[in-house]
Amino acid sequence: MKTLTNISLKDLTTMKLGGNASFIAEVYTKDDVVEACNSASSQKLPIFVLGGGSNIIARDEGFNGIIVHIHIPGFEVIDDDVNYTTIKIGAGENWDSVVERTINMKLSGIEAMSAIPGTAGATPVQNVGAYGQEIADTMQSLTAYDTKTKTFVELTNTDCEFTYRYSIFRGVSTGRYIITDITLKLSKKQPEPPFYSALQNYLDKHNITAFDVKTIRDAIIEIRKNKLPDPIILPNTGSFFKNAVVGKQQMDGLRAIDNDIPVFEMNDGSYKIPSGWLIEHAGLKGKLIHGIRIYDKNALVLVNESAKSYNDLAKARDEIIKTVHDTFQVQIQQEPLEI
Ligand SMILES: Cc1cc2nc3c(=O)[nH]c(=O)nc-3n(C[C@H](O)[C@H](O)[C@H](O)COP(=O)(O)OP(=O)(O)OC[C@H]3O[C@@H](n4cnc5c(N)ncnc54)[C@H](O)[C@@H]3O)c2cc1C
């Protein structure tokens, strides 16, 4: 384990904002995780787990504690039969490289989650998902260090209590577990329609009628290129807001305001509305507020164009939430967690 002191969180997060962290523990093994946690306990310092920093907003005051920066490698086939291959993946593996490797093995289950930045170990945290797939669909179990009991535990898919962009890791157990590996069960059956509408539209437009995991990955990468700015060039965290989920009564009210509102009916009878649509139709797309640009190709994304601090981002975020609320009476919520 390598420990660094007084490191800028700006350099470790894709929004490129925030103050300094007192210590960073670069962890490569499960033993390193234990060592970092013991070091934090003995110094009475808090810890914060960091992967690729693509879904974290760092505040200006920085972090007076130890950032546990996950680099744990691993990609091991642990089971294989005629229908499925099960793979254990180290939490520090780059997620898109993992997807690419599974595509090369002709396995299906995460191909629509291509080109999502960050690490494999972060994917269960907000039940990462895109274009009709989410990690909850294929994740069998994970290993994590429980900072409460100071032991490694195995949690099953059910234990994680996955729902839309949610798991126990950002709910009841926030900050408790450090995920060290995840196990995915992937199918040998190639993808079949119906596909998520944006994906289907792309396939139709390009006359693609034969589908395998590589075709779907290539399509997703092309779709994303046009919708999502590269965080290396334009600092951002992807979708800055979760899609709004409303009940029947509120949905009726929204239809009265605008009958063309796009909506996805959920299994539990609630309705998911694209927050990007709400932001765009509240007249905010492309606007620059306190140095934060509401991305002109996708209003769900906030780009740090010239913000001087977290405070600028917070002011821009609050103004966007208020404008959407004043227009549609819907409260949208920030997706990335904060440190
Ligand atoms: C351009 C762009 C596009 C994106 N597209 C999508 C998308 O399509 N779908 C989607 O769901 N997300 C998307 N995201 C968000 C982000 O990429 C994902 O949430 C990703 O999983 C975050 O990984 P990370 O390693 O960067 O996590 P970080 O940002 O480092 O951490 C995110 C959270 O997970 C916790 N965490 C990280 N690693 C661990 C671990 N090993 N154990 C315990 N807790 C941990 C952190 O404490 C933090 O709370 C996008 C982001 C960008 C910049």
The ligand as an ORCA input file, in Angstrom:
! r2SCAN-3c Opt
* xyz 0 1
  C     -19.401     10.654    -19.083
  C     -20.030      9.814    -17.996
  C     -21.029      8.903    -18.320
  C     -21.634      8.121    -17.331
  N     -22.618      7.258    -17.704
  C     -23.246      6.510    -16.754
  C     -24.302      5.610    -17.129
  O     -24.636      5.461    -18.289
  N     -24.908      4.917    -16.137
  C     -24.541      5.040    -14.825
  O     -25.155      4.366    -13.971
  N     -23.549      5.869    -14.454
  C     -22.895      6.609    -15.373
  N     -21.901      7.479    -15.008
  C     -21.529      7.586    -13.595
  C     -20.304      6.746    -13.195
  O     -19.484      6.484    -14.290
  C     -20.698      5.426    -12.543
  O     -21.511      5.659    -11.430
  C     -19.476      4.608    -12.138
  O     -19.861      3.336    -11.656
  C     -18.658      5.289    -11.048
  O     -17.466      4.565    -10.913
  P     -16.207      5.197    -10.197
  O     -15.209      4.114    -10.034
  O     -15.751      6.414    -10.922
  O     -16.819      5.587     -8.781
  P     -16.511      6.836     -7.881
  O     -17.033      8.079     -8.540
  O     -15.089      6.840     -7.473
  O     -17.419      6.492     -6.633
  C     -18.836      6.497     -6.741
  C     -19.448      6.032     -5.418
  O     -19.134      4.674     -5.219
  C     -18.388      4.469     -4.009
  N     -17.399      3.444     -4.333
  C     -16.544      3.423     -5.397
  N     -15.833      2.283     -5.369
  C     -16.244      1.577     -4.287
  C     -15.858      0.331     -3.716
  N     -14.924     -0.452     -4.282
  N     -16.462     -0.062     -2.574
  C     -17.418      0.701     -1.991
  N     -17.816      1.885     -2.476
  C     -17.226      2.317     -3.615
  C     -17.779      5.817     -3.687
  O     -17.537      5.959     -2.289
  C     -18.863      6.746     -4.193
  O     -19.893      6.848     -3.233
  C     -21.243      8.263    -15.987
  C     -20.214      9.177    -15.654
  C     -19.611      9.933    -16.650
  C     -18.514     10.900    -16.281
*
